[in-house]
Amino acid sequence: MTNIHNTERKPNDNISDVIARQEFNDLLAHVGHDVEIVAYGKEPYGKEPFANVANVANVAIECMDCFTVIYDRDNPDYHA
Ligand SMILES: [Zn+2]
C-alpha cells in the first residue's frame, strides 16, 4: 500500500478530527478499486432489485479488490 495516508495526530485534534481523518484514509485506500454496493437478505444476493425491502437484511459497500466491507447498514425493518 502506498504511503499517502496521513494518520498523524495534530496537537489540537478533537475526537471528531481523529474519526474524520481515519474515515478519510479508510476511503482513500480504495480509490481506483472495484467497488460494489451489495444487498443481503432472503432473496438471492447480488444486483437484482429486491421485490420487498423488508427482505433485505443488510446493504454494504464492498471493495472487490480488497475483499473488504467499506461500509454497511442493517435494515431496522428486516423480518427474518
Ligand atoms: Zn480496496
PDB file of the backbone (N, CA, C, O) and the ligand in Angstrom, with CONECT records:
HET     ZN  A 101       1
ATOM      1  N   MET A   1       0.848  -1.202   0.000  1.00  0.00           N
ATOM      2  CA  MET A   1       0.000   0.000   0.000  1.00  0.00           C
ATOM      3  C   MET A   1       0.880   1.247   0.000  1.00  0.00           C
ATOM      4  O   MET A   1       1.873   1.326   0.724  1.00  0.00           O
ATOM      5  N   THR A   2       0.504   2.199  -0.809  1.00  0.00           N
ATOM      6  CA  THR A   2       1.296   3.430  -0.877  1.00  0.00           C
ATOM      7  C   THR A   2       1.141   4.229   0.405  1.00  0.00           C
ATOM      8  O   THR A   2       0.130   4.121   1.099  1.00  0.00           O
ATOM      9  N   ASN A   3       2.128   5.016   0.707  1.00  0.00           N
ATOM     10  CA  ASN A   3       2.131   5.768   1.954  1.00  0.00           C
ATOM     11  C   ASN A   3       1.642   7.194   1.733  1.00  0.00           C
ATOM     12  O   ASN A   3       2.357   8.157   2.010  1.00  0.00           O
ATOM     13  N   ILE A   4       0.412   7.318   1.229  1.00  0.00           N
ATOM     14  CA  ILE A   4      -0.160   8.645   1.016  1.00  0.00           C
ATOM     15  C   ILE A   4      -1.070   9.019   2.170  1.00  0.00           C
ATOM     16  O   ILE A   4      -1.618  10.121   2.192  1.00  0.00           O
ATOM     17  N   HIS A   5      -1.237   8.128   3.121  1.00  0.00           N
ATOM     18  CA  HIS A   5      -2.155   8.384   4.224  1.00  0.00           C
ATOM     19  C   HIS A   5      -1.480   9.194   5.311  1.00  0.00           C
ATOM     20  O   HIS A   5      -0.313   8.975   5.635  1.00  0.00           O
ATOM     21  N   ASN A   6      -2.224  10.127   5.866  1.00  0.00           N
ATOM     22  CA  ASN A   6      -1.712  10.921   6.973  1.00  0.00           C
ATOM     23  C   ASN A   6      -2.542  10.620   8.205  1.00  0.00           C
ATOM     24  O   ASN A   6      -3.611  11.195   8.410  1.00  0.00           O
ATOM     25  N   THR A   7      -2.034   9.711   9.021  1.00  0.00           N
ATOM     26  CA  THR A   7      -2.759   9.332  10.230  1.00  0.00           C
ATOM     27  C   THR A   7      -2.173  10.009  11.460  1.00  0.00           C
ATOM     28  O   THR A   7      -2.593   9.744  12.587  1.00  0.00           O
ATOM     29  N   GLU A   8      -1.209  10.878  11.235  1.00  0.00           N
ATOM     30  CA  GLU A   8      -0.567  11.538  12.364  1.00  0.00           C
ATOM     31  C   GLU A   8      -1.540  12.485  13.057  1.00  0.00           C
ATOM     32  O   GLU A   8      -2.214  13.285  12.408  1.00  0.00           O
ATOM     33  N   ARG A   9      -1.603  12.384  14.360  1.00  0.00           N
ATOM     34  CA  ARG A   9      -2.488  13.242  15.133  1.00  0.00           C
ATOM     35  C   ARG A   9      -1.894  14.630  15.279  1.00  0.00           C
ATOM     36  O   ARG A   9      -0.702  14.787  15.541  1.00  0.00           O
ATOM     37  N   LYS A  10      -2.750  15.644  15.104  1.00  0.00           N
ATOM     38  CA  LYS A  10      -2.307  17.031  15.266  1.00  0.00           C
ATOM     39  C   LYS A  10      -2.579  17.467  16.704  1.00  0.00           C
ATOM     40  O   LYS A  10      -3.473  16.927  17.355  1.00  0.00           O
ATOM     41  N   PRO A  11      -1.816  18.440  17.203  1.00  0.00           N
ATOM     42  CA  PRO A  11      -1.928  18.835  18.621  1.00  0.00           C
ATOM     43  C   PRO A  11      -3.338  19.276  19.035  1.00  0.00           C
ATOM     44  O   PRO A  11      -3.754  19.013  20.163  1.00  0.00           O
ATOM     45  N   ASN A  12      -4.074  19.939  18.145  1.00  0.00           N
ATOM     46  CA  ASN A  12      -5.395  20.461  18.524  1.00  0.00           C
ATOM     47  C   ASN A  12      -6.549  19.570  18.072  1.00  0.00           C
ATOM     48  O   ASN A  12      -7.706  19.988  18.104  1.00  0.00           O
ATOM     49  N   ASP A  13      -6.240  18.345  17.651  1.00  0.00           N
ATOM     50  CA  ASP A  13      -7.292  17.436  17.200  1.00  0.00           C
ATOM     51  C   ASP A  13      -8.267  17.126  18.327  1.00  0.00           C
ATOM     52  O   ASP A  13      -7.870  16.899  19.469  1.00  0.00           O
ATOM     53  N   ASN A  14      -9.554  17.121  17.980  1.00  0.00           N
ATOM     54  CA  ASN A  14     -10.544  16.562  18.891  1.00  0.00           C
ATOM     55  C   ASN A  14     -10.954  15.204  18.335  1.00  0.00           C
ATOM     56  O   ASN A  14     -10.448  14.782  17.295  1.00  0.00           O
ATOM     57  N   ILE A  15     -11.861  14.522  19.015  1.00  0.00           N
ATOM     58  CA  ILE A  15     -12.216  13.164  18.605  1.00  0.00           C
ATOM     59  C   ILE A  15     -12.842  13.142  17.205  1.00  0.00           C
ATOM     60  O   ILE A  15     -12.647  12.191  16.449  1.00  0.00           O
ATOM     61  N   SER A  16     -13.602  14.204  16.863  1.00  0.00           N
ATOM     62  CA  SER A  16     -14.195  14.273  15.526  1.00  0.00           C
ATOM     63  C   SER A  16     -13.126  14.365  14.447  1.00  0.00           C
ATOM     64  O   SER A  16     -13.263  13.764  13.382  1.00  0.00           O
ATOM     65  N   ASP A  17     -12.061  15.115  14.718  1.00  0.00           N
ATOM     66  CA  ASP A  17     -10.953  15.215  13.762  1.00  0.00           C
ATOM     67  C   ASP A  17     -10.290  13.856  13.574  1.00  0.00           C
ATOM     68  O   ASP A  17      -9.960  13.463  12.455  1.00  0.00           O
ATOM     69  N   VAL A  18     -10.103  13.154  14.664  1.00  0.00           N
ATOM     70  CA  VAL A  18      -9.445  11.848  14.601  1.00  0.00           C
ATOM     71  C   VAL A  18     -10.288  10.867  13.799  1.00  0.00           C
ATOM     72  O   VAL A  18      -9.771  10.136  12.955  1.00  0.00           O
ATOM     73  N   ILE A  19     -11.605  10.857  14.073  1.00  0.00           N
ATOM     74  CA  ILE A  19     -12.507   9.953  13.348  1.00  0.00           C
ATOM     75  C   ILE A  19     -12.576  10.340  11.879  1.00  0.00           C
ATOM     76  O   ILE A  19     -12.521   9.475  11.004  1.00  0.00           O
ATOM     77  N   ALA A  20     -12.698  11.648  11.600  1.00  0.00           N
ATOM     78  CA  ALA A  20     -12.776  12.107  10.215  1.00  0.00           C
ATOM     79  C   ALA A  20     -11.522  11.728   9.447  1.00  0.00           C
ATOM     80  O   ALA A  20     -11.607  11.289   8.299  1.00  0.00           O
ATOM     81  N   ARG A  21     -10.359  11.892  10.066  1.00  0.00           N
ATOM     82  CA  ARG A  21      -9.107  11.543   9.391  1.00  0.00           C
ATOM     83  C   ARG A  21      -9.036  10.046   9.130  1.00  0.00           C
ATOM     84  O   ARG A  21      -8.580   9.622   8.068  1.00  0.00           O
ATOM     85  N   GLN A  22      -9.482   9.245  10.087  1.00  0.00           N
ATOM     86  CA  GLN A  22      -9.453   7.797   9.907  1.00  0.00           C
ATOM     87  C   GLN A  22     -10.396   7.370   8.783  1.00  0.00           C
ATOM     88  O   GLN A  22     -10.033   6.558   7.932  1.00  0.00           O
ATOM     89  N   GLU A  23     -11.629   7.933   8.790  1.00  0.00           N
ATOM     90  CA  GLU A  23     -12.597   7.581   7.747  1.00  0.00           C
ATOM     91  C   GLU A  23     -12.117   8.043   6.375  1.00  0.00           C
ATOM     92  O   GLU A  23     -12.282   7.333   5.383  1.00  0.00           O
ATOM     93  N   PHE A  24     -11.525   9.233   6.319  1.00  0.00           N
ATOM     94  CA  PHE A  24     -10.964   9.737   5.070  1.00  0.00           C
ATOM     95  C   PHE A  24      -9.912   8.766   4.538  1.00  0.00           C
ATOM     96  O   PHE A  24      -9.925   8.403   3.362  1.00  0.00           O
ATOM     97  N   ASN A  25      -9.018   8.358   5.405  1.00  0.00           N
ATOM     98  CA  ASN A  25      -7.958   7.434   4.985  1.00  0.00           C
ATOM     99  C   ASN A  25      -8.512   6.073   4.597  1.00  0.00           C
ATOM    100  O   ASN A  25      -8.029   5.440   3.658  1.00  0.00           O
ATOM    101  N   ASP A  26      -9.543   5.621   5.338  1.00  0.00           N
ATOM    102  CA  ASP A  26     -10.167   4.338   5.016  1.00  0.00           C
ATOM    103  C   ASP A  26     -10.741   4.354   3.600  1.00  0.00           C
ATOM    104  O   ASP A  26     -10.608   3.379   2.862  1.00  0.00           O
ATOM    105  N   LEU A  27     -11.383   5.471   3.221  1.00  0.00           N
ATOM    106  CA  LEU A  27     -11.947   5.593   1.876  1.00  0.00           C
ATOM    107  C   LEU A  27     -10.854   5.778   0.832  1.00  0.00           C
ATOM    108  O   LEU A  27     -10.897   5.172  -0.239  1.00  0.00           O
ATOM    109  N   LEU A  28      -9.883   6.614   1.149  1.00  0.00           N
ATOM    110  CA  LEU A  28      -8.806   6.912   0.199  1.00  0.00           C
ATOM    111  C   LEU A  28      -8.068   5.652  -0.229  1.00  0.00           C
ATOM    112  O   LEU A  28      -7.583   5.559  -1.356  1.00  0.00           O
ATOM    113  N   ALA A  29      -7.988   4.690   0.671  1.00  0.00           N
ATOM    114  CA  ALA A  29      -7.276   3.445   0.378  1.00  0.00           C
ATOM    115  C   ALA A  29      -7.910   2.672  -0.769  1.00  0.00           C
ATOM    116  O   ALA A  29      -7.266   1.796  -1.347  1.00  0.00           O
ATOM    117  N   HIS A  30      -9.178   2.981  -1.115  1.00  0.00           N
ATOM    118  CA  HIS A  30      -9.891   2.217  -2.147  1.00  0.00           C
ATOM    119  C   HIS A  30     -10.065   2.988  -3.452  1.00  0.00           C
ATOM    120  O   HIS A  30     -10.773   2.521  -4.344  1.00  0.00           O
ATOM    121  N   VAL A  31      -9.443   4.146  -3.585  1.00  0.00           N
ATOM    122  CA  VAL A  31      -9.528   4.904  -4.836  1.00  0.00           C
ATOM    123  C   VAL A  31      -8.993   4.043  -5.980  1.00  0.00           C
ATOM    124  O   VAL A  31      -7.897   3.490  -5.901  1.00  0.00           O
ATOM    125  N   GLY A  32      -9.788   3.943  -7.041  1.00  0.00           N
ATOM    126  CA  GLY A  32      -9.387   3.171  -8.209  1.00  0.00           C
ATOM    127  C   GLY A  32      -9.701   1.689  -8.116  1.00  0.00           C
ATOM    128  O   GLY A  32      -9.433   0.938  -9.054  1.00  0.00           O
ATOM    129  N   HIS A  33     -10.270   1.258  -6.986  1.00  0.00           N
ATOM    130  CA  HIS A  33     -10.602  -0.152  -6.818  1.00  0.00           C
ATOM    131  C   HIS A  33     -12.000  -0.449  -7.363  1.00  0.00           C
ATOM    132  O   HIS A  33     -12.795   0.456  -7.614  1.00  0.00           O
ATOM    133  N   ASP A  34     -12.271  -1.732  -7.536  1.00  0.00           N
ATOM    134  CA  ASP A  34     -13.571  -2.213  -7.998  1.00  0.00           C
ATOM    135  C   ASP A  34     -14.509  -2.272  -6.793  1.00  0.00           C
ATOM    136  O   ASP A  34     -14.450  -3.210  -5.998  1.00  0.00           O
ATOM    137  N   VAL A  35     -15.387  -1.250  -6.662  1.00  0.00           N
ATOM    138  CA  VAL A  35     -16.270  -1.126  -5.505  1.00  0.00           C
ATOM    139  C   VAL A  35     -17.715  -1.397  -5.936  1.00  0.00           C
ATOM    140  O   VAL A  35     -18.166  -0.896  -6.966  1.00  0.00           O
ATOM    141  N   GLU A  36     -18.431  -2.190  -5.142  1.00  0.00           N
ATOM    142  CA  GLU A  36     -19.826  -2.508  -5.446  1.00  0.00           C
ATOM    143  C   GLU A  36     -20.702  -2.292  -4.218  1.00  0.00           C
ATOM    144  O   GLU A  36     -20.233  -2.364  -3.082  1.00  0.00           O
ATOM    145  N   ILE A  37     -21.982  -2.026  -4.467  1.00  0.00           N
ATOM    146  CA  ILE A  37     -22.974  -1.995  -3.398  1.00  0.00           C
ATOM    147  C   ILE A  37     -23.799  -3.262  -3.523  1.00  0.00           C
ATOM    148  O   ILE A  37     -24.383  -3.536  -4.571  1.00  0.00           O
ATOM    149  N   VAL A  38     -23.841  -4.030  -2.445  1.00  0.00           N
ATOM    150  CA  VAL A  38     -24.473  -5.346  -2.462  1.00  0.00           C
ATOM    151  C   VAL A  38     -25.494  -5.432  -1.336  1.00  0.00           C
ATOM    152  O   VAL A  38     -25.251  -4.957  -0.227  1.00  0.00           O
ATOM    153  N   ALA A  39     -26.652  -6.049  -1.632  1.00  0.00           N
ATOM    154  CA  ALA A  39     -27.682  -6.268  -0.623  1.00  0.00           C
ATOM    155  C   ALA A  39     -27.724  -7.745  -0.257  1.00  0.00           C
ATOM    156  O   ALA A  39     -27.562  -8.618  -1.109  1.00  0.00           O
ATOM    157  N   TYR A  40     -27.945  -8.006   1.035  1.00  0.00           N
ATOM    158  CA  TYR A  40     -28.049  -9.370   1.532  1.00  0.00           C
ATOM    159  C   TYR A  40     -29.395  -9.556   2.209  1.00  0.00           C
ATOM    160  O   TYR A  40     -29.887  -8.656   2.888  1.00  0.00           O
ATOM    161  N   GLY A  41     -29.982 -10.715   2.024  1.00  0.00           N
ATOM    162  CA  GLY A  41     -31.262 -10.966   2.657  1.00  0.00           C
ATOM    163  C   GLY A  41     -31.863 -12.263   2.184  1.00  0.00           C
ATOM    164  O   GLY A  41     -31.148 -13.194   1.813  1.00  0.00           O
ATOM    165  N   LYS A  42     -33.189 -12.325   2.197  1.00  0.00           N
ATOM    166  CA  LYS A  42     -33.893 -13.569   1.884  1.00  0.00           C
ATOM    167  C   LYS A  42     -33.816 -13.927   0.405  1.00  0.00           C
ATOM    168  O   LYS A  42     -33.742 -15.103   0.050  1.00  0.00           O
ATOM    169  N   GLU A  43     -33.834 -12.900  -0.465  1.00  0.00           N
ATOM    170  CA  GLU A  43     -33.795 -13.169  -1.896  1.00  0.00           C
ATOM    171  C   GLU A  43     -32.348 -13.345  -2.330  1.00  0.00           C
ATOM    172  O   GLU A  43     -31.432 -13.073  -1.553  1.00  0.00           O
ATOM    173  N   PRO A  44     -32.132 -13.793  -3.551  1.00  0.00           N
ATOM    174  CA  PRO A  44     -30.745 -14.035  -3.976  1.00  0.00           C
ATOM    175  C   PRO A  44     -29.878 -12.784  -3.821  1.00  0.00           C
ATOM    176  O   PRO A  44     -30.323 -11.663  -4.068  1.00  0.00           O
ATOM    177  N   TYR A  45     -28.636 -13.008  -3.408  1.00  0.00           N
ATOM    178  CA  TYR A  45     -27.699 -11.905  -3.273  1.00  0.00           C
ATOM    179  C   TYR A  45     -27.372 -11.351  -4.655  1.00  0.00           C
ATOM    180  O   TYR A  45     -27.601 -12.005  -5.673  1.00  0.00           O
ATOM    181  N   GLY A  46     -26.850 -10.171  -4.671  1.00  0.00           N
ATOM    182  CA  GLY A  46     -26.359  -9.634  -5.927  1.00  0.00           C
ATOM    183  C   GLY A  46     -27.029  -8.358  -6.317  1.00  0.00           C
ATOM    184  O   GLY A  46     -27.478  -7.591  -5.465  1.00  0.00           O
ATOM    185  N   LYS A  47     -27.099  -8.127  -7.592  1.00  0.00           N
ATOM    186  CA  LYS A  47     -27.516  -6.827  -8.102  1.00  0.00           C
ATOM    187  C   LYS A  47     -28.998  -6.751  -8.423  1.00  0.00           C
ATOM    188  O   LYS A  47     -29.520  -5.667  -8.684  1.00  0.00           O
ATOM    189  N   GLU A  48     -29.690  -7.899  -8.407  1.00  0.00           N
ATOM    190  CA  GLU A  48     -31.105  -7.864  -8.747  1.00  0.00           C
ATOM    191  C   GLU A  48     -31.864  -7.051  -7.697  1.00  0.00           C
ATOM    192  O   GLU A  48     -31.583  -7.150  -6.503  1.00  0.00           O
ATOM    193  N   PRO A  49     -32.826  -6.249  -8.151  1.00  0.00           N
ATOM    194  CA  PRO A  49     -33.598  -5.484  -7.170  1.00  0.00           C
ATOM    195  C   PRO A  49     -34.422  -6.417  -6.294  1.00  0.00           C
ATOM    196  O   PRO A  49     -34.910  -7.450  -6.751  1.00  0.00           O
ATOM    197  N   PHE A  50     -34.565  -6.045  -5.053  1.00  0.00           N
ATOM    198  CA  PHE A  50     -35.371  -6.825  -4.129  1.00  0.00           C
ATOM    199  C   PHE A  50     -36.829  -6.409  -4.289  1.00  0.00           C
ATOM    200  O   PHE A  50     -37.139  -5.219  -4.342  1.00  0.00           O
ATOM    201  N   ALA A  51     -37.728  -7.401  -4.366  1.00  0.00           N
ATOM    202  CA  ALA A  51     -39.140  -7.116  -4.543  1.00  0.00           C
ATOM    203  C   ALA A  51     -39.727  -6.474  -3.304  1.00  0.00           C
ATOM    204  O   ALA A  51     -40.647  -5.662  -3.392  1.00  0.00           O
ATOM    205  N   ASN A  52     -39.186  -6.845  -2.136  1.00  0.00           N
ATOM    206  CA  ASN A  52     -39.715  -6.346  -0.875  1.00  0.00           C
ATOM    207  C   ASN A  52     -38.547  -5.900   0.000  1.00  0.00           C
ATOM    208  O   ASN A  52     -37.704  -6.708   0.390  1.00  0.00           O
ATOM    209  N   VAL A  53     -38.510  -4.614   0.300  1.00  0.00           N
ATOM    210  CA  VAL A  53     -37.386  -4.076   1.072  1.00  0.00           C
ATOM    211  C   VAL A  53     -37.271  -4.755   2.432  1.00  0.00           C
ATOM    212  O   VAL A  53     -36.174  -4.843   2.983  1.00  0.00           O
ATOM    213  N   ALA A  54     -38.386  -5.236   2.982  1.00  0.00           N
ATOM    214  CA  ALA A  54     -38.344  -5.915   4.284  1.00  0.00           C
ATOM    215  C   ALA A  54     -37.550  -7.223   4.209  1.00  0.00           C
ATOM    216  O   ALA A  54     -37.179  -7.780   5.242  1.00  0.00           O
ATOM    217  N   ASN A  55     -37.288  -7.718   2.987  1.00  0.00           N
ATOM    218  CA  ASN A  55     -36.488  -8.931   2.821  1.00  0.00           C
ATOM    219  C   ASN A  55     -34.991  -8.658   2.766  1.00  0.00           C
ATOM    220  O   ASN A  55     -34.185  -9.588   2.736  1.00  0.00           O
ATOM    221  N   VAL A  56     -34.624  -7.383   2.752  1.00  0.00           N
ATOM    222  CA  VAL A  56     -33.207  -7.021   2.720  1.00  0.00           C
ATOM    223  C   VAL A  56     -32.709  -6.898   4.151  1.00  0.00           C
ATOM    224  O   VAL A  56     -33.188  -6.049   4.903  1.00  0.00           O
ATOM    225  N   ALA A  57     -31.758  -7.731   4.533  1.00  0.00           N
ATOM    226  CA  ALA A  57     -31.219  -7.701   5.892  1.00  0.00           C
ATOM    227  C   ALA A  57     -30.123  -6.658   6.045  1.00  0.00           C
ATOM    228  O   ALA A  57     -30.004  -6.015   7.087  1.00  0.00           O
ATOM    229  N   ASN A  58     -29.320  -6.497   4.988  1.00  0.00           N
ATOM    230  CA  ASN A  58     -28.134  -5.660   5.095  1.00  0.00           C
ATOM    231  C   ASN A  58     -27.757  -5.168   3.709  1.00  0.00           C
ATOM    232  O   ASN A  58     -27.916  -5.885   2.721  1.00  0.00           O
ATOM    233  N   VAL A  59     -27.259  -3.946   3.642  1.00  0.00           N
ATOM    234  CA  VAL A  59     -26.702  -3.423   2.391  1.00  0.00           C
ATOM    235  C   VAL A  59     -25.283  -2.942   2.685  1.00  0.00           C
ATOM    236  O   VAL A  59     -25.023  -2.325   3.718  1.00  0.00           O
ATOM    237  N   ALA A  60     -24.380  -3.232   1.765  1.00  0.00           N
ATOM    238  CA  ALA A  60     -22.976  -2.969   2.040  1.00  0.00           C
ATOM    239  C   ALA A  60     -22.263  -2.407   0.817  1.00  0.00           C
ATOM    240  O   ALA A  60     -22.556  -2.781  -0.319  1.00  0.00           O
ATOM    241  N   ILE A  61     -21.325  -1.507   1.069  1.00  0.00           N
ATOM    242  CA  ILE A  61     -20.376  -1.047   0.053  1.00  0.00           C
ATOM    243  C   ILE A  61     -19.127  -1.896   0.248  1.00  0.00           C
ATOM    244  O   ILE A  61     -18.488  -1.858   1.299  1.00  0.00           O
ATOM    245  N   GLU A  62     -18.794  -2.665  -0.787  1.00  0.00           N
ATOM    246  CA  GLU A  62     -17.685  -3.612  -0.663  1.00  0.00           C
ATOM    247  C   GLU A  62     -16.631  -3.363  -1.737  1.00  0.00           C
ATOM    248  O   GLU A  62     -16.942  -3.000  -2.872  1.00  0.00           O
ATOM    249  N   CYS A  63     -15.384  -3.568  -1.347  1.00  0.00           N
ATOM    250  CA  CYS A  63     -14.287  -3.475  -2.303  1.00  0.00           C
ATOM    251  C   CYS A  63     -13.952  -4.879  -2.779  1.00  0.00           C
ATOM    252  O   CYS A  63     -13.550  -5.738  -1.995  1.00  0.00           O
ATOM    253  N   MET A  64     -14.124  -5.097  -4.080  1.00  0.00           N
ATOM    254  CA  MET A  64     -13.874  -6.408  -4.663  1.00  0.00           C
ATOM    255  C   MET A  64     -12.373  -6.685  -4.774  1.00  0.00           C
ATOM    256  O   MET A  64     -11.961  -7.843  -4.839  1.00  0.00           O
ATOM    257  N   ASP A  65     -11.566  -5.640  -4.796  1.00  0.00           N
ATOM    258  CA  ASP A  65     -10.110  -5.825  -4.888  1.00  0.00           C
ATOM    259  C   ASP A  65      -9.506  -6.208  -3.535  1.00  0.00           C
ATOM    260  O   ASP A  65      -8.573  -7.007  -3.467  1.00  0.00           O
ATOM    261  N   CYS A  66     -10.054  -5.625  -2.454  1.00  0.00           N
ATOM    262  CA  CYS A  66      -9.504  -5.872  -1.108  1.00  0.00           C
ATOM    263  C   CYS A  66     -10.304  -6.920  -0.336  1.00  0.00           C
ATOM    264  O   CYS A  66      -9.900  -7.332   0.752  1.00  0.00           O
ATOM    265  N   PHE A  67     -11.453  -7.359  -0.902  1.00  0.00           N
ATOM    266  CA  PHE A  67     -12.367  -8.262  -0.194  1.00  0.00           C
ATOM    267  C   PHE A  67     -12.723  -7.691   1.169  1.00  0.00           C
ATOM    268  O   PHE A  67     -12.639  -8.375   2.189  1.00  0.00           O
ATOM    269  N   THR A  68     -13.127  -6.404   1.167  1.00  0.00           N
ATOM    270  CA  THR A  68     -13.388  -5.676   2.396  1.00  0.00           C
ATOM    271  C   THR A  68     -14.745  -5.004   2.330  1.00  0.00           C
ATOM    272  O   THR A  68     -15.129  -4.472   1.289  1.00  0.00           O
ATOM    273  N   VAL A  69     -15.477  -5.026   3.445  1.00  0.00           N
ATOM    274  CA  VAL A  69     -16.679  -4.214   3.574  1.00  0.00           C
ATOM    275  C   VAL A  69     -16.235  -2.813   3.990  1.00  0.00           C
ATOM    276  O   VAL A  69     -15.655  -2.618   5.058  1.00  0.00           O
ATOM    277  N   ILE A  70     -16.520  -1.845   3.123  1.00  0.00           N
ATOM    278  CA  ILE A  70     -16.119  -0.467   3.405  1.00  0.00           C
ATOM    279  C   ILE A  70     -17.120   0.181   4.360  1.00  0.00           C
ATOM    280  O   ILE A  70     -16.750   0.920   5.272  1.00  0.00           O
ATOM    281  N   TYR A  71     -18.392  -0.116   4.124  1.00  0.00           N
ATOM    282  CA  TYR A  71     -19.463   0.469   4.938  1.00  0.00           C
ATOM    283  C   TYR A  71     -20.682  -0.422   4.797  1.00  0.00           C
ATOM    284  O   TYR A  71     -20.937  -0.945   3.712  1.00  0.00           O
ATOM    285  N   ASP A  72     -21.442  -0.606   5.870  1.00  0.00           N
ATOM    286  CA  ASP A  72     -22.687  -1.357   5.731  1.00  0.00           C
ATOM    287  C   ASP A  72     -23.698  -0.918   6.776  1.00  0.00           C
ATOM    288  O   ASP A  72     -23.361  -0.319   7.797  1.00  0.00           O
ATOM    289  N   ARG A  73     -24.944  -1.240   6.482  1.00  0.00           N
ATOM    290  CA  ARG A  73     -26.043  -0.940   7.390  1.00  0.00           C
ATOM    291  C   ARG A  73     -27.013  -2.110   7.406  1.00  0.00           C
ATOM    292  O   ARG A  73     -27.354  -2.658   6.358  1.00  0.00           O
ATOM    293  N   ASP A  74     -27.460  -2.495   8.614  1.00  0.00           N
ATOM    294  CA  ASP A  74     -28.547  -3.452   8.744  1.00  0.00           C
ATOM    295  C   ASP A  74     -29.858  -2.721   8.538  1.00  0.00           C
ATOM    296  O   ASP A  74     -29.977  -1.532   8.836  1.00  0.00           O
ATOM    297  N   ASN A  75     -30.850  -3.455   8.019  1.00  0.00           N
ATOM    298  CA  ASN A  75     -32.187  -2.896   7.827  1.00  0.00           C
ATOM    299  C   ASN A  75     -32.970  -3.009   9.140  1.00  0.00           C
ATOM    300  O   ASN A  75     -33.240  -4.119   9.599  1.00  0.00           O
ATOM    301  N   PRO A  76     -33.335  -1.885   9.742  1.00  0.00           N
ATOM    302  CA  PRO A  76     -34.078  -1.962  11.012  1.00  0.00           C
ATOM    303  C   PRO A  76     -35.463  -2.578  10.841  1.00  0.00           C
ATOM    304  O   PRO A  76     -36.091  -2.981  11.820  1.00  0.00           O
ATOM    305  N   ASP A  77     -35.938  -2.652   9.601  1.00  0.00           N
ATOM    306  CA  ASP A  77     -37.269  -3.195   9.330  1.00  0.00           C
ATOM    307  C   ASP A  77     -37.226  -4.601   8.754  1.00  0.00           C
ATOM    308  O   ASP A  77     -38.238  -5.106   8.266  1.00  0.00           O
ATOM    309  N   TYR A  78     -36.048  -5.242   8.809  1.00  0.00           N
ATOM    310  CA  TYR A  78     -35.895  -6.604   8.277  1.00  0.00           C
ATOM    311  C   TYR A  78     -36.624  -7.594   9.159  1.00  0.00           C
ATOM    312  O   TYR A  78     -36.521  -7.546  10.385  1.00  0.00           O
ATOM    313  N   HIS A  79     -37.372  -8.502   8.519  1.00  0.00           N
ATOM    314  CA  HIS A  79     -38.067  -9.547   9.241  1.00  0.00           C
ATOM    315  C   HIS A  79     -37.506 -10.892   8.813  1.00  0.00           C
ATOM    316  O   HIS A  79     -37.778 -11.360   7.708  1.00  0.00           O
ATOM    317  N   ALA A  80     -36.730 -11.507   9.680  1.00  0.00           N
ATOM    318  CA  ALA A  80     -36.057 -12.767   9.353  1.00  0.00           C
ATOM    319  C   ALA A  80     -37.054 -13.900   9.166  1.00  0.00           C
ATOM    320  O   ALA A  80     -36.657 -15.031   8.886  1.00  0.00           O
TER     321      ALA A  80
HETATM  322 ZN    ZN A 101      -9.983  -1.678  -1.991  1.00  0.00          ZN2+
END
